[in-house]
Amino acid sequence: MPQKTFLSVRSLFLKNLGILIFLLPFKMLSQNTITRIHTDWKGYWTSNSTTGVGNRPDTANNLLAFAWNGTTYSTGVNDNVLTTNAVTFNPQKFRALKIQTLGLDTSMYYLQGSMIDGSASTAKLVPALAGSTSTGAELSSRLTDGTSGLTLGTGIANIKTGISEFKIGTNNLNIPGIGDGIPDIIVTQVAEPGGQYDTFKFVNAAGATVGTEISIKFDAITAIGTYSLDLFRADNGTVAFTPAATRDIRMLGIETSSFGINATNASQVDRFVVTFSGSSDCAFIAFNTNSLKIAELGLVKKASLATCGKVGNTINYTFEVTNTGEVPITDIKITDPMPGLVISGNPIASLAAGAKATLTGTYTITAADVAAGKVVNSAKVTGTDPSLNIIEDISGQTNTDNIATTLLLPAPTFTAQPGASTCIGTSVTYSTETGMTNYVWGLQGTAGTNYTIVSGGGTGDSSVTLKYLTAGSKTVSVNYTNTNGCTVATATSSSAVTVNALPTPTFTAQPTAPICIGTTVTYTTQAGMSNYVWVFPGLAGTNYVIDNKGTNVDNTVTLHYLTAGTKIVTVNYSNSNGCTAASAISSFTTTVNPLPSAPSLVASNISCTTTGSVALSNLPSGAWTINQTGFASNTINGSGTTYTVSGLAAGTYRFTVSNGTCTSVVSSDVTITDQSSTTWNGTAWSNLPPNATKAAIIAGTFAVSSDLTACSLTINTGINIVVPSDRTLYIINGLNVSSGSTLTFENHSSLVQVNNNAVNSGTITYKRIAAQIRQADYIYWSTPVTPQKLIDVSPYTLGDKFMGFNGNNWVITNKNTIMTIGKGYIIRGPQTFSNTVKADYEASFKGVPNNGIINGETLAAGKYYLIGNPYPSALDADTFITENNFLEGTLYFWTHNTPVVLSGAYKYSSTDYASYNLTGGVGTGLQAPSSNPSNNNSKPSGYIGAGQSFFASAATGGTIAFNNGMRLGAADNTQFFKSASKTAAVEKHRVWLNMTNTEGAFKQMLVGYVQGATNEYEPRYDGVSFDANTYIDFYSVANNNNYVIQARALPFTDTDLVPLGYRTTIAGEFTISIDQADGNMKNQVIYLEDKTTGTIHNLTQSDYKFTTVKGTFADRFVLRYTNKTLGTGDFENIENGLLVSVKDKTIKVLSSKENIKEISIYDVSGKLLYNKKKVGTTELQIQNLQAANQVLLVKVTLENNFTAAKKIIFN
């Protein structure tokens, strides 16, 4: 077989597979394969295939039996073990053939069970080599050791190519055993088989083949077991592979007849010859002793010395000869080639099988022997078997080996010493023979300067361990007195060891400037060294991460730090001599700066008005640089802890921020999506529903089932949309109604737009219903679209019944006039309408919807003008009044409640104007006495409907201005005076009073306590009575004005008195009643004082009826909130059970229902004199108040947040 290169278990060489060609037929090969083995590992072990971990022999492992051709045969090693383990077997007796010697080359290995040396993790050759190089006898002994030489735990791998012969001798084959079906020869293979043939044959005395030669390739043999082993180089015994490797066991059993041996030619056989291919891995080759009459001698040679081993001393030898064969041997002679050796007792006449004889010899030591320190030699024994064959053996330490006899002379020797080189500071040990006395150690140089002794080195020490402190070539000598009392004249010197200087590691590259967390840095030291030891500050994964290299074979390391601070790296290594510096070298100190935090991101998607943007926060203080990556890259310099990156297209972006020193880690991804528009396809929105930032495009049938909010709205061609009543389109920007499409707003629906600069295009139809009118009724209109002709509002109205108002008079207006935006017009009912039966009239306004800032008419001071809501949505009256602050502040709305007098020229009642200002609104009447219901019975709510006009007067000249901030949705656009829920923007506490009689006279007035108002006249809060009612007028009196609406200052006090007046052209009984109250007035007791009768009547309990004559009575009534005159005693308990009194300058506040939360006291100028919070009781007395005699205001807030203010006279 070819030589094999031994590899680790994981890298075994590949073997060619295919059809194997043998000189031995395949059928015969399969018949000769051993299929199971039984061994004595751990007492008993058997296997018929490869075995796994924990089931692999690792000691001597002697073969007990084997299965061959269906029968188990014992080897005779220990049949009792087989019997104990119930193995049925055919008893035989096998022994290993003795190989005298083996050749040696560097590819050969000792095979040894991994636990023979007692350790599975280390490897030691047992026994050790006698010298530094294996002898042929030491190699061959591994093929004959163990019981009968049959151990599977030792062997030789890659036996050198060559021939090994096993002496049999002529006529020594047992003729009856030939062809008996029992194997005669066992051949083992205990490592990886090669791909070449080993040959086996019998030869005669002349070397000619007897019978047939057999060639075998063991890779065709099935493994029958696996064992754990150590491998050692055969040339020097050193460990070759990782301890506890594994190899498979293969075996062949061959019957002699397979070689063509028969009764005719058996007598010619002289030797069994094996030709090793160079890849043979053998534990033993054994013969069945029942088939072979082996003629064999064994010679064991031993030496002894009783003296000091000096020149002239005598060595005594014994030669023990044993007949280890099966036949008697005669004429036995021992020879020894060593000159001067005298043997006594030669010859030995004969020895029966198993018999022994011992001869002796002497030898005188020479000067050469003393110089060598030992005497080594081998003897040879020869004899003649019954067939007159010459039998011989080389002496050994046992009968199964040929290891030479070695006698060490007593001159000191070093049993251990360092190798060829070492390093300064490394401990080295020198050892000599133990058990001697008077040891004298010679050390080179001066202790403490050139070396230091670690241990030993005394006269009683057989060893010394020291460290060299200087470099150079060093030797140590030793001498001693041996057990015979002998001391040699000259001490023995050790081999010279070269002590190498230690290296001085340096950094050839390292960071020299401050860095940032996460920055990759590289440290480099000298290349070409070994055992690099890198030490880094902190814990891996916590303080740093190694990016590349940094192992014990790398002279460089690349890493990045995870924490800030100062960092030092150290390195050490072994140089080319294997020396390591005494201490590692440290790098420069590197400052690692912390990273700024990654920016926090909030994305704003692309809308219909803005590009995408990302708001970055958590930016470092001071100047910074933002780096944008992803869909588009950008670099931004700035400062501040927040910044918004705008102008972004749709895509994914990432950001880092640098503070000028370090750059943050990359932020998380942020995605900008295009939310600028969404299209309705008739079934669904393409990009979710629209909103204030997302434009809507209607491209399919669409029903406005709820309010719709969009950034802008486009209606594609061919689409017809109807906005139902009470629905609102909230459009932030423009509306585009494409040609061929329609957008119709039903009555009470609204189009509300936000952007004053938005431009609308296309035509809408806005429908407005004037409810229950007669032909003679005038409707107050304004246009929400452009352009709009008057005639198109009411095509069937007579041409002279379209009017405007010029500040002084009504002016007939051409019916084909384009209505001025923001101007009011009145149009009488269609001629087709009845004057007796009311009906709804629907007007349609068609054009581009008005939007944004609109300037109406310019008003002259002191005149009234008819103003119109210019939008297709409701108008907030409060905002309109506030922003047009040149107006008087009260708006008047035509209610046409009173039926028109139809005789002669139609007569219209000037009393049908409802009033509204920032204080509130008053209506014009209850249900009309006729059978036809009135049109508008409610008070103005402050929400001016689309298409509606109204009167207002100017306090000073100015131009009416409208803007989108005044617009309201459909909820506030239902009709002229439709009440709607709206949270008050300011604090208001109001009461409405009606003056009526049973014949239908009606007048309403309002008194309110309003945040921002004073008790002086203010046009925005106070409305002067029109006094246009033919029959009665009813008002409050202040500042020489008669107010239909009067606002008074907060805080409200129950001591407030409001004079009331009236005018009547009718004598008789009238009623004054509370129409409505809100705010705190809902809980306030309200009284009416009639000065004529001296009565104070509680209006909250019942209406007040009185009788009057015709005339004007400006001071008959007083609206009040107590029924007592202001004095120094108790005040009336209000509904919340609050009582305030003062006596002897002690103020007492008592609450009968709620704990008091806070009390404040003011003088009449509003100066705070006293305040106490968190009162937490129902009663509080205030003494020692530092105030003069005066009127004070006591403001009390209860725990239920009810607030009341009371005036007291403090004295």
Secondary structure as the mmCIF struct_conf table of DSSP 4:
data_model
#
loop_
_struct_conf.conf_type_id
_struct_conf.id
_struct_conf.beg_label_comp_id
_struct_conf.beg_label_asym_id
_struct_conf.beg_label_seq_id
_struct_conf.end_label_comp_id
_struct_conf.end_label_asym_id
_struct_conf.end_label_seq_id
HELX_RH_3T_P HELX_RH_3T_P1 VAL A 9 SER A 11
HELX_LH_PP_P HELX_LH_PP_P1 LEU A 12 LEU A 14
BEND BEND1 GLY A 18 GLY A 18
BEND BEND2 LEU A 23 LEU A 24
HELX_RH_AL_P HELX_RH_AL_P1 PHE A 26 ASN A 32
STRN STRN1 THR A 33 THR A 33
STRN STRN2 ILE A 34 THR A 39
HELX_RH_3T_P HELX_RH_3T_P2 TRP A 41 GLY A 43
STRN STRN3 TRP A 45 SER A 47
BEND BEND3 ASN A 48 SER A 49
TURN_TY1_P TURN_TY1_P1 VAL A 53 GLY A 54
BEND BEND4 ASN A 55 ARG A 56
BEND BEND5 THR A 59 THR A 59
STRN STRN4 ASN A 62 ASN A 62
STRN STRN5 LEU A 63 TRP A 68
TURN_TY1_P TURN_TY1_P2 ASN A 69 GLY A 70
STRN STRN6 THR A 71 SER A 74
BEND BEND6 GLY A 76 VAL A 77
HELX_RH_AL_P HELX_RH_AL_P2 ASP A 79 THR A 84
TURN_TY1_P TURN_TY1_P3 ASN A 85 ALA A 86
STRN STRN7 ASN A 90 ASN A 90
STRN STRN8 PHE A 94 ALA A 96
HELX_LH_PP_P HELX_LH_PP_P2 LEU A 97 ILE A 99
TURN_TY1_P TURN_TY1_P4 THR A 106 SER A 107
STRN STRN9 TYR A 109 GLY A 113
TURN_TY1_P TURN_TY1_P5 SER A 114 ASP A 117
BEND BEND7 GLY A 118 GLY A 118
BEND BEND8 ALA A 120 THR A 122
BEND BEND9 VAL A 126 PRO A 127
HELX_LH_PP_P HELX_LH_PP_P3 ALA A 128 LEU A 129
BEND BEND10 ALA A 130 THR A 133
HELX_RH_AL_P HELX_RH_AL_P3 GLY A 136 SER A 141
TURN_TY1_P TURN_TY1_P6 ARG A 142 THR A 144
BEND BEND11 GLY A 146 GLY A 146
HELX_RH_3T_P HELX_RH_3T_P3 THR A 147 GLY A 149
STRN STRN10 THR A 151 THR A 151
BEND BEND12 LEU A 152 GLY A 153
STRN STRN11 THR A 154 ILE A 159
HELX_LH_PP_P HELX_LH_PP_P4 LYS A 160 LYS A 160
BEND BEND13 THR A 161 THR A 161
STRN STRN12 GLY A 162 LYS A 167
TURN_TY1_P TURN_TY1_P7 THR A 170 ASN A 171
STRN STRN13 LEU A 173 LEU A 173
HELX_RH_3T_P HELX_RH_3T_P4 ILE A 175 GLY A 177
TURN_TY1_P TURN_TY1_P8 ILE A 178 GLY A 179
BEND BEND14 ASP A 180 ILE A 182
STRN STRN14 ILE A 185 GLN A 189
BEND BEND15 ALA A 191 ALA A 191
BEND BEND16 GLY A 195 GLN A 196
STRN STRN15 ASP A 198 VAL A 203
TURN_TY1_P TURN_TY1_P9 ALA A 205 ALA A 206
BEND BEND17 GLY A 207 GLY A 207
STRN STRN16 THR A 209 ILE A 216
HELX_RH_3T_P HELX_RH_3T_P5 PHE A 218 ALA A 220
BEND BEND18 ILE A 221 ILE A 221
HELX_LH_PP_P HELX_LH_PP_P5 THR A 222 ALA A 223
STRN STRN17 GLY A 225 ARG A 233
TURN_TY1_P TURN_TY1_P10 ALA A 234 ASN A 236
STRN STRN18 VAL A 239 VAL A 239
BEND BEND19 PHE A 241 PHE A 241
BEND BEND20 PRO A 243 ALA A 244
STRN STRN19 ALA A 245 ILE A 254
HELX_RH_3T_P HELX_RH_3T_P6 THR A 256 PHE A 259
TURN_TY1_P TURN_TY1_P11 GLY A 260 GLY A 260
TURN_TY1_P TURN_TY1_P12 ALA A 263 ASN A 265
HELX_RH_3T_P HELX_RH_3T_P7 ALA A 266 GLN A 268
STRN STRN20 ARG A 271 PHE A 276
BEND BEND21 GLY A 278 GLY A 278
STRN STRN21 SER A 280 CYS A 282
BEND BEND22 ALA A 283 ALA A 283
STRN STRN22 ILE A 285 ASN A 288
TURN_TY1_P TURN_TY1_P13 THR A 289 SER A 291
STRN STRN23 LEU A 292 LEU A 292
STRN STRN24 LEU A 297 LEU A 305
BEND BEND23 THR A 307 THR A 307
TURN_TY1_P TURN_TY1_P14 VAL A 311 GLY A 312
STRN STRN25 THR A 314 ASN A 323
BEND BEND24 GLY A 325 VAL A 327
STRN STRN26 ILE A 329 THR A 335
BEND BEND25 MET A 338 MET A 338
TURN_TY1_P TURN_TY1_P15 PRO A 339 GLY A 340
STRN STRN27 VAL A 342 SER A 344
BEND BEND26 GLY A 345 GLY A 345
STRN STRN28 ILE A 348 LEU A 351
TURN_TY1_P TURN_TY1_P16 ALA A 353 GLY A 354
STRN STRN29 LYS A 356 THR A 364
HELX_RH_AL_P HELX_RH_AL_P4 ALA A 367 ALA A 372
TURN_TY1_P TURN_TY1_P17 GLY A 373 GLY A 373
STRN STRN30 LYS A 374 ASN A 377
STRN STRN31 LYS A 380 THR A 384
TURN_TY1_P TURN_TY1_P18 PRO A 386 SER A 387
STRN STRN32 ILE A 390 ILE A 394
STRN STRN33 GLY A 396 GLY A 396
BEND BEND27 GLN A 397 THR A 398
TURN_TY1_P TURN_TY1_P19 ASN A 399 THR A 400
HELX_LH_PP_P HELX_LH_PP_P6 ILE A 403 ALA A 404
STRN STRN34 THR A 405 LEU A 408
BEND BEND28 PRO A 410 ALA A 411
STRN STRN35 PHE A 414 ALA A 416
BEND BEND29 ALA A 420 ALA A 420
STRN STRN36 SER A 421 CYS A 423
TURN_TY1_P TURN_TY1_P20 ILE A 424 GLY A 425
STRN STRN37 SER A 427 THR A 432
BEND BEND30 THR A 434 GLY A 435
STRN STRN38 THR A 437 GLY A 442
BEND BEND31 GLN A 444 GLY A 445
STRN STRN39 ALA A 447 ALA A 447
TURN_TY1_P TURN_TY1_P21 GLY A 448 ASN A 450
STRN STRN40 TYR A 451 GLY A 456
BEND BEND32 GLY A 458 GLY A 458
TURN_TY1_P TURN_TY1_P22 THR A 459 GLY A 460
BEND BEND33 SER A 462 SER A 462
STRN STRN41 SER A 463 TYR A 468
BEND BEND34 THR A 470 THR A 470
STRN STRN42 GLY A 472 LYS A 474
STRN STRN43 SER A 477 THR A 481
TURN_TY1_P TURN_TY1_P23 THR A 483 ASN A 484
BEND BEND35 GLY A 485 GLY A 485
STRN STRN44 THR A 487 THR A 487
BEND BEND36 ALA A 489 THR A 490
HELX_LH_PP_P HELX_LH_PP_P7 ALA A 491 ALA A 491
STRN STRN45 THR A 492 SER A 493
HELX_LH_PP_P HELX_LH_PP_P8 SER A 494 ALA A 496
STRN STRN46 VAL A 497 ASN A 500
HELX_LH_PP_P HELX_LH_PP_P9 ALA A 501 PRO A 503
STRN STRN47 PHE A 507 ALA A 509
BEND BEND37 ALA A 513 ALA A 513
STRN STRN48 ILE A 515 CYS A 516
TURN_TY1_P TURN_TY1_P24 ILE A 517 GLY A 518
STRN STRN49 THR A 520 THR A 525
BEND BEND38 ALA A 527 GLY A 528
STRN STRN50 SER A 530 VAL A 535
BEND BEND39 PRO A 537 GLY A 538
STRN STRN51 ALA A 540 ALA A 540
TURN_TY1_P TURN_TY1_P25 GLY A 541 ASN A 543
STRN STRN52 TYR A 544 LYS A 549
BEND BEND40 THR A 551 THR A 551
TURN_TY1_P TURN_TY1_P26 ASN A 552 VAL A 553
BEND BEND41 ASN A 555 ASN A 555
STRN STRN53 THR A 556 TYR A 561
BEND BEND42 LEU A 562 THR A 563
STRN STRN54 GLY A 565 LYS A 567
STRN STRN55 THR A 570 SER A 574
TURN_TY1_P TURN_TY1_P27 SER A 576 ASN A 577
BEND BEND43 GLY A 578 GLY A 578
STRN STRN56 THR A 580 THR A 580
BEND BEND44 ALA A 582 SER A 583
HELX_LH_PP_P HELX_LH_PP_P10 ALA A 584 ALA A 584
STRN STRN57 ILE A 585 SER A 586
HELX_LH_PP_P HELX_LH_PP_P11 SER A 587 THR A 589
STRN STRN58 THR A 590 ASN A 593
HELX_LH_PP_P HELX_LH_PP_P12 PRO A 594 PRO A 599
STRN STRN59 SER A 600 SER A 604
STRN STRN60 ILE A 606 ILE A 606
BEND BEND45 CYS A 608 THR A 610
STRN STRN61 GLY A 612 SER A 617
BEND BEND46 ASN A 618 ASN A 618
HELX_LH_PP_P HELX_LH_PP_P13 LEU A 619 PRO A 620
BEND BEND47 SER A 621 GLY A 622
STRN STRN62 ALA A 623 GLY A 630
BEND BEND48 PHE A 631 ALA A 632
STRN STRN63 ASN A 634 SER A 639
BEND BEND49 GLY A 640 THR A 641
STRN STRN64 TYR A 643 LEU A 648
HELX_LH_PP_P HELX_LH_PP_P14 ALA A 649 ALA A 649
BEND BEND50 ALA A 650 ALA A 650
STRN STRN65 GLY A 651 SER A 658
BEND BEND51 GLY A 660 THR A 661
STRN STRN66 THR A 663 THR A 663
HELX_LH_PP_P HELX_LH_PP_P15 SER A 664 ASP A 669
STRN STRN67 VAL A 670 ILE A 672
STRN STRN68 ASP A 674 ASP A 674
BEND BEND52 SER A 676 SER A 676
STRN STRN69 SER A 677 TRP A 680
BEND BEND53 GLY A 682 THR A 683
STRN STRN70 TRP A 685 TRP A 685
TURN_TY1_P TURN_TY1_P28 SER A 686 ASN A 687
BEND BEND54 LEU A 688 LEU A 688
STRN STRN71 ASN A 691 ASN A 691
TURN_TY1_P TURN_TY1_P29 ALA A 692 THR A 693
STRN STRN72 LYS A 694 LYS A 694
STRN STRN73 ALA A 695 ILE A 698
BEND BEND55 GLY A 700 GLY A 700
BEND BEND56 SER A 706 SER A 706
STRN STRN74 LEU A 708 ALA A 710
BEND BEND57 CYS A 711 CYS A 711
STRN STRN75 LEU A 713 ILE A 715
TURN_TY1_P TURN_TY1_P30 THR A 717 GLY A 718
STRN STRN76 ASN A 720 VAL A 723
TURN_TY1_P TURN_TY1_P31 SER A 725 ASP A 726
STRN STRN77 THR A 728 ILE A 731
BEND BEND58 ILE A 732 ASN A 733
STRN STRN78 LEU A 735 VAL A 737
TURN_TY1_P TURN_TY1_P32 SER A 739 GLY A 740
STRN STRN79 THR A 742 PHE A 745
HELX_LH_PP_P HELX_LH_PP_P16 GLU A 746 GLU A 746
TURN_TY1_P TURN_TY1_P33 ASN A 747 HIS A 748
STRN STRN80 SER A 750 GLN A 753
TURN_TY1_P TURN_TY1_P34 ASN A 756 ASN A 757
STRN STRN81 SER A 761 SER A 761
BEND BEND59 GLY A 762 GLY A 762
STRN STRN82 ILE A 764 ILE A 773
TURN_TY1_P TURN_TY1_P35 GLN A 775 ALA A 776
STRN STRN83 TYR A 778 TRP A 781
BEND BEND60 PRO A 784 PRO A 784
STRN STRN84 VAL A 785 THR A 786
BEND BEND61 PRO A 787 PRO A 787
STRN STRN85 LYS A 789 LYS A 789
HELX_RH_AL_P HELX_RH_AL_P5 LEU A 790 VAL A 793
TURN_TY1_P TURN_TY1_P36 PRO A 795 TYR A 796
BEND BEND62 THR A 797 THR A 797
HELX_RH_3T_P HELX_RH_3T_P8 GLY A 799 LYS A 801
STRN STRN86 PHE A 802 PHE A 805
BEND BEND63 GLY A 807 ASN A 809
STRN STRN87 TRP A 810 ILE A 812
TURN_TY1_P TURN_TY1_P37 LYS A 815 ASN A 816
HELX_LH_PP_P HELX_LH_PP_P17 THR A 817 THR A 817
STRN STRN88 ILE A 818 ILE A 818
HELX_LH_PP_P HELX_LH_PP_P18 MET A 819 THR A 820
TURN_TY1_P TURN_TY1_P38 ILE A 821 GLY A 822
STRN STRN89 LYS A 823 LYS A 823
STRN STRN90 TYR A 825 ARG A 828
HELX_LH_PP_P HELX_LH_PP_P19 GLY A 829 PRO A 830
TURN_TY1_P TURN_TY1_P39 GLN A 831 THR A 832
BEND BEND64 PHE A 833 PHE A 833
BEND BEND65 ASN A 835 VAL A 837
STRN STRN91 ALA A 839 PRO A 849
HELX_LH_PP_P HELX_LH_PP_P20 ASN A 850 ASN A 850
BEND BEND66 GLY A 852 GLY A 852
STRN STRN92 ILE A 854 LEU A 859
HELX_LH_PP_P HELX_LH_PP_P21 ALA A 860 ALA A 860
STRN STRN93 ALA A 861 ALA A 861
TURN_TY1_P TURN_TY1_P40 GLY A 862 GLY A 862
STRN STRN94 TYR A 864 GLY A 868
BEND BEND67 TYR A 871 SER A 873
STRN STRN95 ALA A 874 ASP A 876
HELX_RH_AL_P HELX_RH_AL_P6 ALA A 877 GLU A 883
BEND BEND68 ASN A 884 ASN A 884
TURN_TY1_P TURN_TY1_P41 ASN A 885 PHE A 886
STRN STRN96 LEU A 887 TRP A 894
BEND BEND69 THR A 898 THR A 898
HELX_LH_PP_P HELX_LH_PP_P22 PRO A 899 VAL A 900
STRN STRN97 VAL A 901 VAL A 901
BEND BEND70 SER A 903 ALA A 905
STRN STRN98 LYS A 907 LYS A 907
TURN_TY1_P TURN_TY1_P42 SER A 910 THR A 911
STRN STRN99 TYR A 913 ASN A 917
TURN_TY1_P TURN_TY1_P43 LEU A 918 THR A 919
STRN STRN100 GLY A 920 VAL A 922
BEND BEND71 LEU A 926 GLN A 927
BEND BEND72 PRO A 929 ASN A 932
HELX_LH_PP_P HELX_LH_PP_P23 PRO A 933 SER A 934
BEND BEND73 ASN A 935 ASN A 935
BEND BEND74 SER A 938 SER A 938
HELX_LH_PP_P HELX_LH_PP_P24 LYS A 939 PRO A 940
BEND BEND75 GLY A 942 GLY A 942
STRN STRN101 TYR A 943 ILE A 944
HELX_LH_PP_P HELX_LH_PP_P25 GLY A 945 GLY A 945
TURN_TY1_P TURN_TY1_P44 ALA A 946 GLY A 947
STRN STRN102 GLN A 948 GLN A 948
STRN STRN103 SER A 949 ALA A 954
BEND BEND76 ALA A 955 THR A 956
STRN STRN104 GLY A 958 PHE A 962
HELX_RH_3T_P HELX_RH_3T_P9 ASN A 964 MET A 966
STRN STRN105 ARG A 967 LEU A 968
HELX_RH_3T_P HELX_RH_3T_P10 ALA A 970 ASP A 972
BEND BEND77 THR A 974 GLN A 975
TURN_TY1_P TURN_TY1_P45 PHE A 976 PHE A 977
BEND BEND78 ALA A 985 VAL A 986
STRN STRN106 LYS A 988 THR A 996
TURN_TY1_P TURN_TY1_P46 THR A 998 GLU A 999
BEND BEND79 GLY A 1000 GLY A 1000
STRN STRN107 PHE A 1002 VAL A 1010
TURN_TY1_P TURN_TY1_P47 GLN A 1011 GLY A 1012
BEND BEND80 ASN A 1015 GLU A 1016
TURN_TY1_P TURN_TY1_P48 PRO A 1019 TYR A 1021
STRN STRN108 GLY A 1023 VAL A 1024
BEND BEND81 THR A 1030 TYR A 1031
STRN STRN109 ILE A 1032 ALA A 1038
TURN_TY1_P TURN_TY1_P49 ASN A 1039 ASN A 1040
STRN STRN110 ASN A 1041 ARG A 1048
HELX_LH_PP_P HELX_LH_PP_P26 ALA A 1049 ALA A 1049
BEND BEND82 LEU A 1050 PRO A 1051
HELX_LH_PP_P HELX_LH_PP_P27 PHE A 1052 PHE A 1052
STRN STRN111 THR A 1053 THR A 1053
TURN_TY1_P TURN_TY1_P50 ASP A 1054 THR A 1055
STRN STRN112 VAL A 1058 THR A 1064
BEND BEND83 THR A 1065 ILE A 1066
STRN STRN113 GLY A 1068 ALA A 1077
HELX_RH_3T_P HELX_RH_3T_P11 GLY A 1079 ASN A 1083
BEND BEND84 GLN A 1084 GLN A 1084
STRN STRN114 TYR A 1087 ASP A 1090
TURN_TY1_P TURN_TY1_P51 LYS A 1091 GLY A 1094
STRN STRN115 THR A 1095 ASN A 1098
TURN_TY1_P TURN_TY1_P52 LEU A 1099 GLN A 1101
BEND BEND85 SER A 1102 SER A 1102
STRN STRN116 TYR A 1104 THR A 1108
BEND BEND86 LYS A 1110 LYS A 1110
STRN STRN117 GLY A 1111 ARG A 1120
BEND BEND87 TYR A 1121 TYR A 1121
BEND BEND88 ASN A 1123 LYS A 1124
BEND BEND89 THR A 1128 GLY A 1129
HELX_LH_PP_P HELX_LH_PP_P28 ASP A 1130 ASN A 1133
TURN_TY1_P TURN_TY1_P53 GLU A 1135 ASN A 1136
STRN STRN118 LEU A 1138 LYS A 1143
TURN_TY1_P TURN_TY1_P54 ASP A 1144 LYS A 1145
STRN STRN119 THR A 1146 SER A 1151
BEND BEND90 SER A 1152 GLU A 1154
STRN STRN120 ILE A 1156 ASP A 1163
TURN_TY1_P TURN_TY1_P55 VAL A 1164 SER A 1165
STRN STRN121 LEU A 1168 LYS A 1173
BEND BEND91 THR A 1177 THR A 1178
STRN STRN122 GLU A 1179 ILE A 1182
BEND BEND92 ASN A 1189 ASN A 1189
STRN STRN123 GLN A 1190 LEU A 1198
TURN_TY1_P TURN_TY1_P56 GLU A 1199 ASN A 1200
STRN STRN124 THR A 1203 PHE A 1210
#
